[in-house]
Amino acid sequence: NPATGQPFTADFREGRSPQDREHIVNVAGAKNWELGRHTLSLGGLAWYRSGERWGNRPAFTVNNTIVPNIQGTIQTSRYIEPRDLRTLPDTMTLNLNLGWQFPLVKSLEGTLRAELANVTDEQEVIAVNVATGQVIQARASYQNPREVRLVAGLRF
């Protein structure tokens, strides 16, 4: 890290990295049924993540007296409360899909698939500005909303 002169891995030597969660559970399953030359498939993915921990860490400016060859001030941040004092909500989601594979001509096959992402439409906060404690005003700060996808394809 050019700012500190230490390896990047040393940045988290006093705790977890920013993306660590206490609990993560993923469960996936799929079943195919062969019906002659047709195949029906049903699948799903469920996952759970415990809330991300964070502490308020506003930005501040210091005069540089440590790093050589850099003049003036340095923008940095510091914890003003314990690192893990706050916790974002736990998140979970359930995705389901249903597919059909069917013959067309010779070795050419068609596929149709319907996917339903985030069946329960969970939209918990997943990102905050650690300097202010406010939710970042962007779509990526919340879980993705429920989404229906239709997919068509060819296999050869």
FIKOLZA-1660 file (N, C-alpha, C; in steps of 0.1 Angstrom, whole numbers, plus 5000, padded with zeros to 4 digits):
% residues 156
   i   px   py   pz ch aa at
   1 5009 4988 5000  A  N  N
   1 5000 5000 5000  A  N CA
   1 5009 5012 5000  A  N  C
   2 5009 5020 4989  A  P  N
   2 5018 5032 4988  A  P CA
   2 5016 5042 5000  A  P  C
   3 5004 5043 5005  A  A  N
   3 5001 5053 5015  A  A CA
   3 5007 5049 5029  A  A  C
   4 5008 5036 5032  A  T  N
   4 5013 5032 5045  A  T CA
   4 5027 5025 5044  A  T  C
   5 5030 5020 5032  A  G  N
   5 5042 5012 5031  A  G CA
   5 5041 4998 5036  A  G  C
   6 5029 4994 5040  A  Q  N
   6 5027 4980 5045  A  Q CA
   6 5019 4972 5034  A  Q  C
   7 5021 4959 5034  A  P  N
   7 5013 4950 5025  A  P CA
   7 4998 4953 5027  A  P  C
   8 4990 4952 5016  A  F  N
   8 4976 4954 5017  A  F CA
   8 4970 4944 5027  A  F  C
   9 4975 4932 5029  A  T  N
   9 4969 4922 5038  A  T CA
   9 4970 4927 5053  A  T  C
  10 4979 4936 5055  A  A  N
  10 4981 4941 5069  A  A CA
  10 4969 4951 5073  A  A  C
  11 4962 4956 5063  A  D  N
  11 4951 4965 5065  A  D CA
  11 4941 4960 5075  A  D  C
  12 4939 4946 5075  A  F  N
  12 4928 4940 5083  A  F CA
  12 4934 4932 5094  A  F  C
  13 4946 4935 5098  A  R  N
  13 4953 4927 5109  A  R CA
  13 4946 4928 5122  A  R  C
  14 4938 4938 5124  A  E  N
  14 4931 4940 5137  A  E CA
  14 4916 4937 5136  A  E  C
  15 4912 4930 5126  A  G  N
  15 4898 4926 5126  A  G CA
  15 4894 4920 5112  A  G  C
  16 4881 4919 5110  A  R  N
  16 4877 4913 5097  A  R CA
  16 4878 4923 5086  A  R  C
  17 4877 4918 5074  A  S  N
  17 4876 4927 5062  A  S CA
  17 4862 4933 5061  A  S  C
  18 4860 4943 5053  A  P  N
  18 4847 4950 5053  A  P CA
  18 4835 4941 5048  A  P  C
  19 4838 4930 5041  A  Q  N
  19 4828 4921 5036  A  Q CA
  19 4825 4909 5044  A  Q  C
  20 4832 4907 5055  A  D  N
  20 4830 4895 5063  A  D CA
  20 4816 4895 5070  A  D  C
  21 4810 4883 5070  A  R  N
  21 4797 4881 5077  A  R CA
  21 4798 4870 5087  A  R  C
  22 4791 4871 5098  A  E  N
  22 4792 4860 5108  A  E CA
  22 4786 4847 5103  A  E  C
  23 4775 4848 5095  A  H  N
  23 4769 4836 5090  A  H CA
  23 4765 4838 5075  A  H  C
  24 4769 4827 5067  A  I  N
  24 4765 4827 5053  A  I CA
  24 4760 4813 5050  A  I  C
  25 4748 4811 5045  A  V  N
  25 4742 4798 5042  A  V CA
  25 4737 4799 5027  A  V  C
  26 4742 4789 5019  A  N  N
  26 4737 4788 5006  A  N CA
  26 4731 4774 5004  A  N  C
  27 4719 4773 4998  A  V  N
  27 4713 4760 4996  A  V CA
  27 4708 4760 4981  A  V  C
  28 4713 4750 4973  A  A  N
  28 4709 4750 4959  A  A CA
  28 4704 4736 4956  A  A  C
  29 4695 4735 4947  A  G  N
  29 4690 4722 4943  A  G CA
  29 4684 4722 4929  A  G  C
  30 4685 4711 4922  A  A  N
  30 4679 4710 4908  A  A CA
  30 4675 4696 4906  A  A  C
  31 4664 4694 4898  A  K  N
  31 4659 4681 4894  A  K CA
  31 4655 4681 4879  A  K  C
  32 4660 4671 4872  A  N  N
  32 4656 4670 4858  A  N CA
  32 4647 4657 4856  A  N  C
  33 4637 4659 4847  A  W  N
  33 4629 4647 4844  A  W CA
  33 4630 4645 4829  A  W  C
  34 4635 4633 4825  A  E  N
  34 4636 4630 4811  A  E CA
  34 4623 4624 4806  A  E  C
  35 4616 4630 4796  A  L  N
  35 4603 4626 4791  A  L CA
  35 4605 4623 4776  A  L  C
  36 4610 4611 4773  A  G  N
  36 4613 4609 4759  A  G CA
  36 4625 4617 4755  A  G  C
  37 4624 4625 4744  A  R  N
  37 4634 4634 4740  A  R CA
  37 4633 4648 4746  A  R  C
  38 4623 4650 4755  A  H  N
  38 4621 4662 4762  A  H CA
  38 4627 4661 4776  A  H  C
  39 4631 4673 4781  A  T  N
  39 4636 4673 4795  A  T CA
  39 4630 4685 4802  A  T  C
  40 4624 4683 4813  A  L  N
  40 4619 4693 4822  A  L CA
  40 4628 4695 4834  A  L  C
  41 4631 4707 4838  A  S  N
  41 4640 4709 4849  A  S CA
  41 4634 4719 4859  A  S  C
  42 4636 4717 4872  A  L  N
  42 4632 4726 4882  A  L CA
  42 4644 4728 4891  A  L  C
  43 4646 4741 4895  A  G  N
  43 4658 4743 4904  A  G CA
  43 4655 4755 4913  A  G  C
  44 4664 4757 4922  A  G  N
  44 4662 4768 4931  A  G CA
  44 4675 4770 4939  A  G  C
  45 4676 4783 4944  A  L  N
  45 4688 4787 4952  A  L CA
  45 4682 4796 4963  A  L  C
  46 4686 4792 4975  A  A  N
  46 4682 4801 4987  A  A CA
  46 4695 4804 4994  A  A  C
  47 4696 4817 4998  A  W  N
  47 4708 4821 5006  A  W CA
  47 4704 4830 5017  A  W  C
  48 4713 4830 5027  A  Y  N
  48 4711 4839 5039  A  Y CA
  48 4724 4845 5042  A  Y  C
  49 4725 4857 5045  A  R  N
  49 4737 4864 5050  A  R CA
  49 4733 4872 5062  A  R  C
  50 4741 4870 5073  A  S  N
  50 4739 4878 5085  A  S CA
  50 4743 4893 5081  A  S  C
  51 4738 4902 5088  A  G  N
  51 4741 4916 5085  A  G CA
  51 4755 4920 5086  A  G  C
  52 4760 4929 5077  A  E  N
  52 4773 4933 5078  A  E CA
  52 4775 4943 5089  A  E  C
  53 4786 4941 5097  A  R  N
  53 4789 4950 5108  A  R CA
  53 4798 4962 5103  A  R  C
  54 4795 4973 5109  A  W  N
  54 4803 4985 5106  A  W CA
  54 4803 4995 5117  A  W  C
  55 4813 5004 5117  A  G  N
  55 4814 5014 5126  A  G CA
  55 4815 5028 5119  A  G  C
  56 4811 5038 5126  A  N  N
  56 4812 5052 5119  A  N CA
  56 4826 5056 5118  A  N  C
  57 4830 5060 5106  A  R  N
  57 4844 5063 5103  A  R CA
  57 4844 5075 5093  A  R  C
  58 4842 5087 5099  A  P  N
  58 4842 5099 5090  A  P CA
  58 4856 5102 5085  A  P  C
  59 4857 5110 5074  A  A  N
  59 4869 5114 5068  A  A CA
  59 4875 5126 5076  A  A  C
  60 4888 5127 5076  A  F  N
  60 4894 5139 5081  A  F CA
  60 4908 5141 5074  A  F  C
  61 4913 5153 5076  A  T  N
  61 4926 5156 5069  A  T CA
  61 4937 5158 5080  A  T  C
  62 4948 5153 5076  A  V  N
  62 4960 5154 5085  A  V CA
  62 4972 5160 5077  A  V  C
  63 4980 5167 5084  A  N  N
  63 4992 5172 5077  A  N CA
  63 5002 5160 5076  A  N  C
  64 5008 5159 5065  A  N  N
  64 5018 5148 5062  A  N CA
  64 5031 5151 5069  A  N  C
  65 5036 5142 5078  A  T  N
  65 5049 5144 5084  A  T CA
  65 5056 5130 5084  A  T  C
  66 5049 5120 5078  A  I  N
  66 5054 5106 5079  A  I CA
  66 5058 5101 5065  A  I  C
  67 5050 5102 5055  A  V  N
  67 5053 5096 5042  A  V CA
  67 5062 5105 5034  A  V  C
  68 5074 5100 5031  A  P  N
  68 5083 5109 5023  A  P CA
  68 5078 5111 5009  A  P  C
  69 5082 5122 5003  A  N  N
  69 5079 5126 4989  A  N CA
  69 5065 5130 4987  A  N  C
  70 5057 5132 4998  A  I  N
  70 5043 5137 4996  A  I CA
  70 5042 5149 5005  A  I  C
  71 5039 5160 4999  A  Q  N
  71 5038 5173 5006  A  Q CA
  71 5023 5176 5009  A  Q  C
  72 5021 5184 5019  A  G  N
  72 5007 5189 5022  A  G CA
  72 5000 5180 5031  A  G  C
  73 4987 5178 5028  A  T  N
  73 4978 5171 5036  A  T CA
  73 4974 5158 5030  A  T  C
  74 4969 5149 5039  A  I  N
  74 4964 5136 5035  A  I CA
  74 4950 5134 5039  A  I  C
  75 4941 5130 5030  A  Q  N
  75 4927 5126 5034  A  Q CA
  75 4927 5112 5039  A  Q  C
  76 4921 5109 5050  A  T  N
  76 4921 5096 5055  A  T CA
  76 4908 5095 5063  A  T  C
  77 4906 5084 5071  A  S  N
  77 4894 5082 5079  A  S CA
  77 4899 5076 5092  A  S  C
  78 4890 5076 5102  A  R  N
  78 4893 5070 5115  A  R CA
  78 4880 5066 5122  A  R  C
  79 4880 5056 5129  A  Y  N
  79 4868 5051 5137  A  Y CA
  79 4866 5061 5148  A  Y  C
  80 4853 5066 5150  A  I  N
  80 4850 5074 5161  A  I CA
  80 4841 5066 5171  A  I  C
  81 4839 5053 5168  A  E  N
  81 4832 5044 5176  A  E CA
  81 4837 5030 5174  A  E  C
  82 4834 5020 5182  A  P  N
  82 4840 5007 5179  A  P CA
  82 4837 5002 5165  A  P  C
  83 4846 4995 5159  A  R  N
  83 4845 4991 5145  A  R CA
  83 4832 4984 5142  A  R  C
  84 4828 4975 5151  A  D  N
  84 4816 4967 5148  A  D CA
  84 4804 4971 5156  A  D  C
  85 4803 4983 5160  A  L  N
  85 4792 4988 5168  A  L CA
  85 4778 4986 5161  A  L  C
  86 4777 4989 5148  A  R  N
  86 4765 4988 5141  A  R CA
  86 4764 4976 5132  A  R  C
  87 4752 4972 5129  A  T  N
  87 4750 4960 5120  A  T CA
  87 4738 4963 5110  A  T  C
  88 4741 4960 5097  A  L  N
  88 4730 4961 5087  A  L CA
  88 4721 4950 5089  A  L  C
  89 4709 4950 5083  A  P  N
  89 4699 4939 5085  A  P CA
  89 4704 4926 5078  A  P  C
  90 4700 4915 5084  A  D  N
  90 4703 4902 5077  A  D CA
  90 4695 4902 5064  A  D  C
  91 4701 4895 5054  A  T  N
  91 4695 4894 5041  A  T CA
  91 4693 4879 5037  A  T  C
  92 4682 4877 5030  A  M  N
  92 4680 4864 5024  A  M CA
  92 4673 4865 5011  A  M  C
  93 4674 4855 5002  A  T  N
  93 4667 4856 4990  A  T CA
  93 4664 4841 4985  A  T  C
  94 4654 4840 4977  A  L  N
  94 4651 4827 4971  A  L CA
  94 4649 4829 4956  A  L  C
  95 4656 4822 4948  A  N  N
  95 4655 4822 4933  A  N CA
  95 4650 4808 4928  A  N  C
  96 4641 4808 4919  A  L  N
  96 4635 4796 4913  A  L CA
  96 4636 4796 4898  A  L  C
  97 4638 4784 4892  A  N  N
  97 4637 4784 4877  A  N CA
  97 4631 4771 4873  A  N  C
  98 4625 4772 4861  A  L  N
  98 4618 4761 4855  A  L CA
  98 4622 4761 4840  A  L  C
  99 4627 4749 4835  A  G  N
  99 4631 4748 4821  A  G CA
  99 4626 4737 4814  A  G  C
 100 4626 4738 4800  A  W  N
 100 4621 4728 4791  A  W CA
 100 4631 4727 4780  A  W  C
 101 4636 4715 4777  A  Q  N
 101 4645 4713 4766  A  Q CA
 101 4638 4703 4756  A  Q  C
 102 4638 4707 4743  A  F  N
 102 4630 4699 4734  A  F CA
 102 4637 4698 4721  A  F  C
 103 4635 4687 4713  A  P  N
 103 4642 4685 4700  A  P CA
 103 4636 4694 4689  A  P  C
 104 4644 4698 4680  A  L  N
 104 4640 4706 4669  A  L CA
 104 4643 4698 4656  A  L  C
 105 4655 4699 4651  A  V  N
 105 4659 4692 4639  A  V CA
 105 4672 4685 4641  A  V  C
 106 4673 4672 4638  A  K  N
 106 4685 4664 4640  A  K CA
 106 4691 4666 4654  A  K  C
 107 4703 4671 4655  A  S  N
 107 4709 4673 4668  A  S CA
 107 4706 4687 4674  A  S  C
 108 4698 4695 4668  A  L  N
 108 4695 4708 4672  A  L CA
 108 4683 4708 4683  A  L  C
 109 4685 4714 4694  A  E  N
 109 4675 4714 4705  A  E CA
 109 4672 4728 4709  A  E  C
 110 4660 4730 4713  A  G  N
 110 4655 4743 4718  A  G CA
 110 4654 4743 4733  A  G  C
 111 4656 4754 4739  A  T  N
 111 4654 4755 4754  A  T CA
 111 4646 4767 4757  A  T  C
 112 4637 4766 4766  A  L  N
 112 4629 4777 4772  A  L CA
 112 4630 4776 4787  A  L  C
 113 4633 4787 4793  A  R  N
 113 4634 4787 4808  A  R CA
 113 4628 4800 4814  A  R  C
 114 4622 4798 4825  A  A  N
 114 4616 4809 4832  A  A CA
 114 4623 4810 4846  A  A  C
 115 4628 4822 4850  A  E  N
 115 4635 4823 4862  A  E CA
 115 4628 4834 4870  A  E  C
 116 4626 4832 4883  A  L  N
 116 4621 4841 4892  A  L CA
 116 4631 4844 4903  A  L  C
 117 4637 4856 4902  A  A  N
 117 4648 4860 4912  A  A CA
 117 4641 4868 4923  A  A  C
 118 4646 4865 4935  A  N  N
 118 4641 4872 4948  A  N CA
 118 4626 4870 4949  A  N  C
 119 4622 4858 4950  A  V  N
 119 4607 4855 4950  A  V CA
 119 4600 4863 4961  A  V  C
 120 4606 4864 4973  A  T  N
 120 4599 4871 4984  A  T CA
 120 4601 4886 4983  A  T  C
 121 4608 4892 4973  A  D  N
 121 4610 4906 4971  A  D CA
 121 4616 4913 4983  A  D  C
 122 4626 4907 4989  A  E  N
 122 4633 4913 5000  A  E CA
 122 4641 4925 4994  A  E  C
 123 4641 4936 5001  A  Q  N
 123 4649 4948 4997  A  Q CA
 123 4655 4955 5008  A  Q  C
 124 4663 4947 5016  A  E  N
 124 4670 4953 5028  A  E CA
 124 4681 4961 5023  A  E  C
 125 4685 4970 5032  A  V  N
 125 4697 4979 5030  A  V CA
 125 4710 4970 5030  A  V  C
 126 4718 4971 5020  A  I  N
 126 4731 4963 5021  A  I CA
 126 4743 4972 5020  A  I  C
 127 4742 4985 5020  A  A  N
 127 4754 4994 5019  A  A CA
 127 4750 5007 5025  A  A  C
 128 4760 5012 5034  A  V  N
 128 4758 5026 5039  A  V CA
 128 4772 5033 5037  A  V  C
 129 4771 5046 5038  A  N  N
 129 4783 5054 5038  A  N CA
 129 4788 5054 5052  A  N  C
 130 4800 5048 5054  A  V  N
 130 4805 5046 5068  A  V CA
 130 4810 5060 5074  A  V  C
 131 4812 5070 5065  A  A  N
 131 4816 5083 5070  A  A CA
 131 4804 5090 5076  A  A  C
 132 4792 5088 5071  A  T  N
 132 4780 5096 5075  A  T CA
 132 4770 5087 5082  A  T  C
 133 4770 5074 5080  A  G  N
 133 4760 5065 5085  A  G CA
 133 4747 5065 5077  A  G  C
 134 4747 5072 5066  A  Q  N
 134 4735 5073 5058  A  Q CA
 134 4735 5062 5047  A  Q  C
 135 4723 5058 5043  A  V  N
 135 4723 5048 5031  A  V CA
 135 4728 5056 5019  A  V  C
 136 4736 5049 5011  A  I  N
 136 4742 5055 4999  A  I CA
 136 4730 5056 4989  A  I  C
 137 4728 5067 4983  A  Q  N
 137 4717 5070 4974  A  Q CA
 137 4720 5063 4960  A  Q  C
 138 4719 5050 4960  A  A  N
 138 4721 5043 4947  A  A CA
 138 4713 5030 4948  A  A  C
 139 4709 5025 4937  A  R  N
 139 4702 5012 4936  A  R CA
 139 4710 5001 4943  A  R  C
 140 4723 5001 4941  A  A  N
 140 4731 4990 4947  A  A CA
 140 4731 4990 4962  A  A  C
 141 4725 5000 4969  A  S  N
 141 4725 5000 4983  A  S CA
 141 4714 4991 4989  A  S  C
 142 4706 4985 4980  A  Y  N
 142 4695 4977 4985  A  Y CA
 142 4696 4964 4977  A  Y  C
 143 4690 4953 4982  A  Q  N
 143 4689 4941 4975  A  Q CA
 143 4681 4943 4962  A  Q  C
 144 4684 4935 4952  A  N  N
 144 4677 4937 4939  A  N CA
 144 4663 4932 4941  A  N  C
 145 4653 4940 4935  A  P  N
 145 4639 4936 4937  A  P CA
 145 4636 4923 4929  A  P  C
 146 4624 4918 4931  A  R  N
 146 4619 4907 4924  A  R CA
 146 4620 4909 4909  A  R  C
 147 4624 4898 4902  A  E  N
 147 4626 4899 4888  A  E CA
 147 4622 4886 4881  A  E  C
 148 4615 4887 4870  A  V  N
 148 4611 4876 4862  A  V CA
 148 4619 4876 4849  A  V  C
 149 4625 4865 4846  A  R  N
 149 4633 4864 4833  A  R CA
 149 4628 4853 4825  A  R  C
 150 4627 4855 4812  A  L  N
 150 4623 4845 4803  A  L CA
 150 4635 4843 4793  A  L  C
 151 4640 4831 4791  A  V  N
 151 4652 4828 4784  A  V CA
 151 4648 4818 4773  A  V  C
 152 4652 4820 4761  A  A  N
 152 4651 4811 4750  A  A CA
 152 4665 4808 4744  A  A  C
 153 4667 4796 4740  A  G  N
 153 4680 4793 4734  A  G CA
 153 4680 4781 4725  A  G  C
 154 4692 4779 4719  A  L  N
 154 4694 4767 4710  A  L CA
 154 4706 4760 4715  A  L  C
 155 4705 4746 4714  A  R  N
 155 4717 4738 4717  A  R CA
 155 4720 4730 4705  A  R  C
 156 4733 4728 4701  A  F  N
 156 4736 4720 4690  A  F CA
 156 4750 4713 4692  A  F  C
% end
